[in-house]
């Protein structure tokens, strides 16, 4: 079973991270009021918690940019629609 669980190597290049051997974690509370995330660095691990992410100008600008569809993967549900829905609901 161990060979099926590759979250640190190639498995970290997708949903669980930004690149091979770079695992990450992101979680949004069910009510959308708390965003928690963690990432790895060369010699460290960092974690952050953001309350009221809908008030973050940086996140809102990023979500606006994502709505153009350039980050959509044809094999996955469109990120652009989710970003637009989040912007509309949190306006």
ROKOL-128341 format. One record per atom (N, C-alpha, C): residue number from 1; residue in three letters; atom name; z, y, x. Coordinates in pm, whole numbers, plus 50000, padded with zeros to 5 digits. Each point is the difference from the previous one (the first is absolute). Last residue first. Layout:
REM residues N
rec n=NUM; res=Ala; atom=CA; c3=Z; c2=Y; c1=X
...
REM end
This chain:
REM residues 91
rec n=91; res=Unk; atom=N; c3=49755; c2=53927; c1=48003
rec n=91; res=Unk; atom=CA; c3=49965; c2=50142; c1=50000
rec n=91; res=Unk; atom=C; c3=50109; c2=50084; c1=49934
rec n=90; res=Unk; atom=N; c3=49948; c2=49504; c1=50070
rec n=90; res=Unk; atom=CA; c3=50106; c2=50076; c1=50065
rec n=90; res=Unk; atom=C; c3=49975; c2=50150; c1=50001
rec n=89; res=Unk; atom=N; c3=49690; c2=49677; c1=49810
rec n=89; res=Unk; atom=CA; c3=50131; c2=49968; c1=49942
rec n=89; res=Unk; atom=C; c3=50110; c2=50089; c1=50055
rec n=88; res=Unk; atom=N; c3=49557; c2=50034; c1=50176
rec n=88; res=Unk; atom=CA; c3=50003; c2=50042; c1=49860
rec n=88; res=Unk; atom=C; c3=50136; c2=49980; c1=49936
rec n=87; res=Unk; atom=N; c3=49922; c2=49847; c1=50444
rec n=87; res=Unk; atom=CA; c3=49995; c2=50146; c1=49995
rec n=87; res=Unk; atom=C; c3=50013; c2=50050; c1=49857
rec n=86; res=Unk; atom=N; c3=49965; c2=49536; c1=50067
rec n=86; res=Unk; atom=CA; c3=50129; c2=50049; c1=50049
rec n=86; res=Unk; atom=C; c3=50003; c2=50153; c1=49993
rec n=85; res=Unk; atom=N; c3=49594; c2=49791; c1=49890
rec n=85; res=Unk; atom=CA; c3=50100; c2=49971; c1=49897
rec n=85; res=Unk; atom=C; c3=50136; c2=50055; c1=50043
rec n=84; res=Unk; atom=N; c3=49652; c2=50025; c1=50312
rec n=84; res=Unk; atom=CA; c3=49977; c2=50095; c1=49890
rec n=84; res=Unk; atom=C; c3=50105; c2=49981; c1=49892
rec n=83; res=Unk; atom=N; c3=50003; c2=49693; c1=50353
rec n=83; res=Unk; atom=CA; c3=50042; c2=50132; c1=50047
rec n=83; res=Unk; atom=C; c3=49983; c2=50103; c1=49890
rec n=82; res=Unk; atom=N; c3=49843; c2=49568; c1=49917
rec n=82; res=Unk; atom=CA; c3=50146; c2=50000; c1=50004
rec n=82; res=Unk; atom=C; c3=50053; c2=50136; c1=50045
rec n=81; res=Unk; atom=N; c3=49537; c2=49932; c1=50009
rec n=81; res=Unk; atom=CA; c3=50048; c2=50006; c1=49862
rec n=81; res=Unk; atom=C; c3=50152; c2=50003; c1=49994
rec n=80; res=Unk; atom=N; c3=49792; c2=49948; c1=50422
rec n=80; res=Unk; atom=CA; c3=49973; c2=50133; c1=49946
rec n=80; res=Unk; atom=C; c3=50050; c2=50014; c1=49857
rec n=79; res=Unk; atom=N; c3=50006; c2=49586; c1=50236
rec n=79; res=Unk; atom=CA; c3=50114; c2=50085; c1=50035
rec n=79; res=Unk; atom=C; c3=49981; c2=50138; c1=49937
rec n=78; res=Unk; atom=N; c3=49780; c2=49523; c1=49824
rec n=78; res=Unk; atom=CA; c3=49977; c2=50131; c1=50060
rec n=78; res=Unk; atom=C; c3=50127; c2=50082; c1=50021
rec n=77; res=Unk; atom=N; c3=49974; c2=49451; c1=50024
rec n=77; res=Unk; atom=CA; c3=50005; c2=50104; c1=49895
rec n=77; res=Unk; atom=C; c3=49987; c2=50138; c1=50064
rec n=76; res=Unk; atom=N; c3=49767; c2=49625; c1=50281
rec n=76; res=Unk; atom=CA; c3=50136; c2=50028; c1=49954
rec n=76; res=Unk; atom=C; c3=49996; c2=50098; c1=49883
rec n=75; res=Unk; atom=N; c3=49617; c2=49862; c1=50267
rec n=75; res=Unk; atom=CA; c3=50064; c2=49872; c1=49966
rec n=75; res=Unk; atom=C; c3=50141; c2=50017; c1=49945
rec n=74; res=Unk; atom=N; c3=49722; c2=50368; c1=50160
rec n=74; res=Unk; atom=CA; c3=49929; c2=49936; c1=49889
rec n=74; res=Unk; atom=C; c3=50063; c2=49869; c1=49955
rec n=73; res=Unk; atom=N; c3=50259; c2=50429; c1=50203
rec n=73; res=Unk; atom=CA; c3=49944; c2=49876; c1=50055
rec n=73; res=Unk; atom=C; c3=49932; c2=49928; c1=49884
rec n=72; res=Unk; atom=N; c3=50144; c2=50546; c1=50092
rec n=72; res=Unk; atom=CA; c3=49992; c2=49883; c1=49913
rec n=72; res=Unk; atom=C; c3=49932; c2=49884; c1=50072
rec n=71; res=Unk; atom=N; c3=50069; c2=50463; c1=50158
rec n=71; res=Unk; atom=CA; c3=50091; c2=49896; c1=50049
rec n=71; res=Unk; atom=C; c3=49996; c2=49874; c1=49914
rec n=70; res=Unk; atom=N; c3=49740; c2=50397; c1=49900
rec n=70; res=Unk; atom=CA; c3=49960; c2=49954; c1=50133
rec n=70; res=Unk; atom=C; c3=50091; c2=49890; c1=50056
rec n=69; res=Unk; atom=N; c3=50027; c2=50264; c1=49565
rec n=69; res=Unk; atom=CA; c3=49948; c2=49864; c1=50005
rec n=69; res=Unk; atom=C; c3=49964; c2=49947; c1=50137
rec n=68; res=Unk; atom=N; c3=50216; c2=50426; c1=49812
rec n=68; res=Unk; atom=CA; c3=49854; c2=50006; c1=50017
rec n=68; res=Unk; atom=C; c3=49936; c2=49863; c1=50016
rec n=67; res=Unk; atom=N; c3=50484; c2=50099; c1=49965
rec n=67; res=Unk; atom=CA; c3=49928; c2=49986; c1=49872
rec n=67; res=Unk; atom=C; c3=49849; c2=50008; c1=50014
rec n=66; res=Unk; atom=N; c3=50324; c2=50070; c1=50361
rec n=66; res=Unk; atom=CA; c3=49967; c2=49859; c1=49973
rec n=66; res=Unk; atom=C; c3=49918; c2=49985; c1=49872
rec n=65; res=Unk; atom=N; c3=50176; c2=50425; c1=50129
rec n=65; res=Unk; atom=CA; c3=49891; c2=49960; c1=50090
rec n=65; res=Unk; atom=C; c3=49955; c2=49857; c1=49971
rec n=64; res=Unk; atom=N; c3=50373; c2=50165; c1=49765
rec n=64; res=Unk; atom=CA; c3=49879; c2=50072; c1=49958
rec n=64; res=Unk; atom=C; c3=49881; c2=49958; c1=50085
rec n=63; res=Unk; atom=N; c3=50420; c2=49838; c1=50128
rec n=63; res=Unk; atom=CA; c3=49953; c2=49933; c1=49879
rec n=63; res=Unk; atom=C; c3=49873; c2=50067; c1=49947
rec n=62; res=Unk; atom=N; c3=50216; c2=50206; c1=50363
rec n=62; res=Unk; atom=CA; c3=49939; c2=49874; c1=50042
rec n=62; res=Unk; atom=C; c3=49944; c2=49926; c1=49878
rec n=61; res=Unk; atom=N; c3=50242; c2=50390; c1=49917
rec n=61; res=Unk; atom=CA; c3=49872; c2=50032; c1=50064
rec n=61; res=Unk; atom=C; c3=49927; c2=49873; c1=50044
rec n=60; res=Unk; atom=N; c3=50432; c2=49948; c1=49826
rec n=60; res=Unk; atom=CA; c3=49909; c2=50041; c1=49893
rec n=60; res=Unk; atom=C; c3=49862; c2=50037; c1=50058
rec n=59; res=Unk; atom=N; c3=50352; c2=49892; c1=50298
rec n=59; res=Unk; atom=CA; c3=49954; c2=49883; c1=49926
rec n=59; res=Unk; atom=C; c3=49900; c2=50037; c1=49891
rec n=58; res=Unk; atom=N; c3=50195; c2=50355; c1=50239
rec n=58; res=Unk; atom=CA; c3=49919; c2=49919; c1=50091
rec n=58; res=Unk; atom=C; c3=49946; c2=49877; c1=49927
rec n=57; res=Unk; atom=N; c3=50308; c2=50285; c1=49782
rec n=57; res=Unk; atom=CA; c3=49866; c2=50061; c1=50008
rec n=57; res=Unk; atom=C; c3=49907; c2=49918; c1=50087
rec n=56; res=Unk; atom=N; c3=50432; c2=49828; c1=49713
rec n=56; res=Unk; atom=CA; c3=49953; c2=50018; c1=50137
rec n=56; res=Unk; atom=C; c3=49858; c2=50056; c1=49999
rec n=55; res=Unk; atom=N; c3=50265; c2=49858; c1=49612
rec n=55; res=Unk; atom=CA; c3=50015; c2=50141; c1=50038
rec n=55; res=Unk; atom=C; c3=49948; c2=50031; c1=50140
rec n=54; res=Unk; atom=N; c3=50015; c2=49557; c1=49805
rec n=54; res=Unk; atom=CA; c3=49903; c2=50079; c1=49924
rec n=54; res=Unk; atom=C; c3=50009; c2=50150; c1=50031
rec n=53; res=Unk; atom=N; c3=50310; c2=49668; c1=50176
rec n=53; res=Unk; atom=CA; c3=49875; c2=50012; c1=50074
rec n=53; res=Unk; atom=C; c3=49893; c2=50081; c1=49927
rec n=52; res=Unk; atom=N; c3=50528; c2=49918; c1=49967
rec n=52; res=Unk; atom=CA; c3=49907; c2=50085; c1=49926
rec n=52; res=Unk; atom=C; c3=49866; c2=50015; c1=50073
rec n=51; res=Unk; atom=N; c3=50328; c2=49809; c1=50331
rec n=51; res=Unk; atom=CA; c3=50028; c2=50011; c1=49856
rec n=51; res=Unk; atom=C; c3=49902; c2=50099; c1=49938
rec n=50; res=Unk; atom=N; c3=49989; c2=49673; c1=50454
rec n=50; res=Unk; atom=CA; c3=49961; c2=50128; c1=49943
rec n=50; res=Unk; atom=C; c3=50031; c2=49999; c1=49851
rec n=49; res=Unk; atom=N; c3=50111; c2=49727; c1=50501
rec n=49; res=Unk; atom=CA; c3=50014; c2=49999; c1=49855
rec n=49; res=Unk; atom=C; c3=49967; c2=50140; c1=49951
rec n=48; res=Unk; atom=N; c3=49917; c2=49666; c1=50476
rec n=48; res=Unk; atom=CA; c3=50017; c2=50128; c1=49931
rec n=48; res=Unk; atom=C; c3=50015; c2=49976; c1=49851
rec n=47; res=Unk; atom=N; c3=49990; c2=49748; c1=50541
rec n=47; res=Unk; atom=CA; c3=50005; c2=49989; c1=49854
rec n=47; res=Unk; atom=C; c3=50022; c2=50139; c1=49942
rec n=46; res=Unk; atom=N; c3=49833; c2=49724; c1=50495
rec n=46; res=Unk; atom=CA; c3=50049; c2=50118; c1=49928
rec n=46; res=Unk; atom=C; c3=49994; c2=49974; c1=49850
rec n=45; res=Unk; atom=N; c3=50016; c2=49740; c1=50521
rec n=45; res=Unk; atom=CA; c3=49968; c2=49984; c1=49858
rec n=45; res=Unk; atom=C; c3=50052; c2=50125; c1=49932
rec n=44; res=Unk; atom=N; c3=49850; c2=49883; c1=50548
rec n=44; res=Unk; atom=CA; c3=50091; c2=50040; c1=49894
rec n=44; res=Unk; atom=C; c3=49950; c2=49957; c1=49863
rec n=43; res=Unk; atom=N; c3=49770; c2=49981; c1=50439
rec n=43; res=Unk; atom=CA; c3=50133; c2=49950; c1=50030
rec n=43; res=Unk; atom=C; c3=50101; c2=50028; c1=49889
rec n=42; res=Unk; atom=N; c3=49525; c2=50087; c1=49943
rec n=42; res=Unk; atom=CA; c3=49999; c2=49916; c1=50119
rec n=42; res=Unk; atom=C; c3=50137; c2=49938; c1=50028
rec n=41; res=Unk; atom=N; c3=49950; c2=50116; c1=49503
rec n=41; res=Unk; atom=CA; c3=49945; c2=50072; c1=50114
rec n=41; res=Unk; atom=C; c3=50007; c2=49910; c1=50121
rec n=40; res=Unk; atom=N; c3=50014; c2=49953; c1=49418
rec n=40; res=Unk; atom=CA; c3=50040; c2=49958; c1=50133
rec n=40; res=Unk; atom=C; c3=49928; c2=50086; c1=50103
rec n=39; res=Unk; atom=N; c3=50174; c2=50081; c1=49457
rec n=39; res=Unk; atom=CA; c3=49889; c2=49967; c1=50088
rec n=39; res=Unk; atom=C; c3=50055; c2=49961; c1=50137
rec n=38; res=Unk; atom=N; c3=50137; c2=50108; c1=49430
rec n=38; res=Unk; atom=CA; c3=50040; c2=49970; c1=50137
rec n=38; res=Unk; atom=C; c3=49875; c2=49967; c1=50080
rec n=37; res=Unk; atom=N; c3=50196; c2=50234; c1=49484
rec n=37; res=Unk; atom=CA; c3=49898; c2=49941; c1=50086
rec n=37; res=Unk; atom=C; c3=50054; c2=49980; c1=50141
rec n=36; res=Unk; atom=N; c3=50088; c2=50168; c1=49438
rec n=36; res=Unk; atom=CA; c3=50066; c2=49952; c1=50120
rec n=36; res=Unk; atom=C; c3=49894; c2=49932; c1=50086
rec n=35; res=Unk; atom=N; c3=50078; c2=50346; c1=49540
rec n=35; res=Unk; atom=CA; c3=49902; c2=49933; c1=50085
rec n=35; res=Unk; atom=C; c3=50072; c2=49962; c1=50128
rec n=34; res=Unk; atom=N; c3=50139; c2=50158; c1=49465
rec n=34; res=Unk; atom=CA; c3=50041; c2=49974; c1=50138
rec n=34; res=Unk; atom=C; c3=49889; c2=49922; c1=50070
rec n=33; res=Unk; atom=N; c3=49969; c2=50134; c1=49536
rec n=33; res=Unk; atom=CA; c3=50078; c2=50110; c1=50056
rec n=33; res=Unk; atom=C; c3=50046; c2=49979; c1=50144
rec n=32; res=Unk; atom=N; c3=49749; c2=49714; c1=49652
rec n=32; res=Unk; atom=CA; c3=49918; c2=50089; c1=50082
rec n=32; res=Unk; atom=C; c3=50076; c2=50112; c1=50068
rec n=31; res=Unk; atom=N; c3=50139; c2=49602; c1=49718
rec n=31; res=Unk; atom=CA; c3=49988; c2=50129; c1=49930
rec n=31; res=Unk; atom=C; c3=49921; c2=50103; c1=50080
rec n=30; res=Unk; atom=N; c3=50079; c2=49564; c1=50181
rec n=30; res=Unk; atom=CA; c3=49933; c2=49983; c1=49872
rec n=30; res=Unk; atom=C; c3=49984; c2=50131; c1=49923
rec n=29; res=Unk; atom=N; c3=50020; c2=50019; c1=50535
rec n=29; res=Unk; atom=CA; c3=50089; c2=49954; c1=49894
rec n=29; res=Unk; atom=C; c3=49925; c2=49993; c1=49868
rec n=28; res=Unk; atom=N; c3=49766; c2=49929; c1=50475
rec n=28; res=Unk; atom=CA; c3=50025; c2=50109; c1=49906
rec n=28; res=Unk; atom=C; c3=50089; c2=49944; c1=49890
rec n=27; res=Unk; atom=N; c3=49852; c2=49863; c1=50543
rec n=27; res=Unk; atom=CA; c3=50048; c2=49961; c1=49869
rec n=27; res=Unk; atom=C; c3=50027; c2=50126; c1=49917
rec n=26; res=Unk; atom=N; c3=49786; c2=49771; c1=50507
rec n=26; res=Unk; atom=CA; c3=50008; c2=50114; c1=49909
rec n=26; res=Unk; atom=C; c3=50045; c2=49951; c1=49864
rec n=25; res=Unk; atom=N; c3=49937; c2=49839; c1=50565
rec n=25; res=Unk; atom=CA; c3=50052; c2=49972; c1=49867
rec n=25; res=Unk; atom=C; c3=50002; c2=50129; c1=49920
rec n=24; res=Unk; atom=N; c3=49774; c2=49738; c1=50486
rec n=24; res=Unk; atom=CA; c3=50054; c2=50117; c1=49930
rec n=24; res=Unk; atom=C; c3=50046; c2=49957; c1=49861
rec n=23; res=Unk; atom=N; c3=49816; c2=49792; c1=50532
rec n=23; res=Unk; atom=CA; c3=50044; c2=49984; c1=49862
rec n=23; res=Unk; atom=C; c3=50061; c2=50128; c1=49944
rec n=22; res=Unk; atom=N; c3=49685; c2=49862; c1=50412
rec n=22; res=Unk; atom=CA; c3=50066; c2=50125; c1=49957
rec n=22; res=Unk; atom=C; c3=50045; c2=49987; c1=49855
rec n=21; res=Unk; atom=N; c3=49722; c2=49678; c1=50260
rec n=21; res=Unk; atom=CA; c3=50128; c2=50014; c1=50071
rec n=21; res=Unk; atom=C; c3=50072; c2=50131; c1=49968
rec n=20; res=Unk; atom=N; c3=49510; c2=50022; c1=49849
rec n=20; res=Unk; atom=CA; c3=50064; c2=49877; c1=50048
rec n=20; res=Unk; atom=C; c3=50123; c2=50032; c1=50084
rec n=19; res=Unk; atom=N; c3=49900; c2=50372; c1=49654
rec n=19; res=Unk; atom=CA; c3=49921; c2=49938; c1=50106
rec n=19; res=Unk; atom=C; c3=50066; c2=49869; c1=50039
rec n=18; res=Unk; atom=N; c3=50174; c2=50270; c1=49648
rec n=18; res=Unk; atom=CA; c3=49883; c2=50083; c1=50027
rec n=18; res=Unk; atom=C; c3=49909; c2=49941; c1=50106
rec n=17; res=Unk; atom=N; c3=50335; c2=49736; c1=49624
rec n=17; res=Unk; atom=CA; c3=50005; c2=50086; c1=50118
rec n=17; res=Unk; atom=C; c3=49871; c2=50076; c1=50019
rec n=16; res=Unk; atom=N; c3=50091; c2=49667; c1=49648
rec n=16; res=Unk; atom=CA; c3=50132; c2=50010; c1=50061
rec n=16; res=Unk; atom=C; c3=50007; c2=50087; c1=50124
rec n=15; res=Unk; atom=N; c3=49590; c2=49909; c1=49741
rec n=15; res=Unk; atom=CA; c3=50102; c2=50046; c1=49906
rec n=15; res=Unk; atom=C; c3=50135; c2=50025; c1=50067
rec n=14; res=Unk; atom=N; c3=49654; c2=49912; c1=50350
rec n=14; res=Unk; atom=CA; c3=49961; c2=50030; c1=49862
rec n=14; res=Unk; atom=C; c3=50115; c2=50057; c1=49921
rec n=13; res=Unk; atom=N; c3=50017; c2=49835; c1=50461
rec n=13; res=Unk; atom=CA; c3=49883; c2=50089; c1=49998
rec n=13; res=Unk; atom=C; c3=49959; c2=50039; c1=49859
rec n=12; res=Unk; atom=N; c3=50350; c2=49683; c1=50154
rec n=12; res=Unk; atom=CA; c3=50046; c2=50138; c1=49989
rec n=12; res=Unk; atom=C; c3=49884; c2=50099; c1=49994
rec n=11; res=Unk; atom=N; c3=49946; c2=49524; c1=50069
rec n=11; res=Unk; atom=CA; c3=50042; c2=50029; c1=49863
rec n=11; res=Unk; atom=C; c3=50046; c2=50142; c1=49979
rec n=10; res=Unk; atom=N; c3=49888; c2=49812; c1=50432
rec n=10; res=Unk; atom=CA; c3=49883; c2=50043; c1=49924
rec n=10; res=Unk; atom=C; c3=50037; c2=50036; c1=49856
rec n=9; res=Unk; atom=N; c3=50421; c2=49944; c1=50248
rec n=9; res=Unk; atom=CA; c3=49875; c2=50003; c1=50076
rec n=9; res=Unk; atom=C; c3=49886; c2=50055; c1=49916
rec n=8; res=Unk; atom=N; c3=50446; c2=49941; c1=49822
rec n=8; res=Unk; atom=CA; c3=50012; c2=50084; c1=50120
rec n=8; res=Unk; atom=C; c3=49868; c2=50015; c1=50074
rec n=7; res=Unk; atom=N; c3=50077; c2=49724; c1=49606
rec n=7; res=Unk; atom=CA; c3=50019; c2=50140; c1=49961
rec n=7; res=Unk; atom=C; c3=50011; c2=50093; c1=50120
rec n=6; res=Unk; atom=N; c3=49867; c2=49488; c1=49855
rec n=6; res=Unk; atom=CA; c3=49968; c2=50082; c1=50116
rec n=6; res=Unk; atom=C; c3=50013; c2=50148; c1=49962
rec n=5; res=Unk; atom=N; c3=50086; c2=49494; c1=49800
rec n=5; res=Unk; atom=CA; c3=50069; c2=50129; c1=49987
rec n=5; res=Unk; atom=C; c3=49979; c2=50084; c1=50125
rec n=4; res=Unk; atom=N; c3=49836; c2=49548; c1=49952
rec n=4; res=Unk; atom=CA; c3=49946; c2=50071; c1=49884
rec n=4; res=Unk; atom=C; c3=50059; c2=50141; c1=49988
rec n=3; res=Unk; atom=N; c3=50143; c2=49678; c1=50332
rec n=3; res=Unk; atom=CA; c3=49868; c2=50053; c1=50034
rec n=3; res=Unk; atom=C; c3=49937; c2=50077; c1=49885
rec n=2; res=Unk; atom=N; c3=50426; c2=49777; c1=49948
rec n=2; res=Unk; atom=CA; c3=50007; c2=50117; c1=50086
rec n=2; res=Unk; atom=C; c3=49864; c2=50059; c1=50032
rec n=1; res=Unk; atom=N; c3=50071; c2=49581; c1=49761
rec n=1; res=Unk; atom=CA; c3=50000; c2=50120; c1=49918
rec n=1; res=Unk; atom=C; c3=50000; c2=50126; c1=50087
REM end
